[in-house]
Amino acid sequence: METPTNPGRFTRLLIPHSKAEEQVVYFAIKRLVPTEGSDVDDGLAEHQHVEETLKELLAADRRPLAWTDSSPR
């Protein structure tokens, strides 16, 4: 089940989508509208940042913290 504490499926779908967008859409924009090159570069940097952040989240320890654990004591 996909939950906020289990971003695996989201990441597996988002990263390939992002890569395809970079290779097809961003490439075409840069080629057809050269004046938009800096905006494309900004978009590529944002994609890279999101990908790195998602990978960090997936690698993080996801055990419940004591203050978020709602199980009875």
Phi, psi and omega in degrees: 000137179276122178227166177302335180268002179228077186277012185303309182296316178304313181295317180297333178272321186288317185297312177298323177299314180299315180297317179297318178300317179297316185286327184259298187290306183297320178300314181296317179299313181298323181285318186273332182228075185304334180292345179267008183305319181291325177293322177296316178299321177297317178298319178296319178296320178296317178301316181298317180297316180297316180298316179297318180296316179298319179296322177296318179298318180294327181277346185290155175289118184254020175294144180299138174283153183305318183283348177256350181285116183265007180288148180296148181261000000 
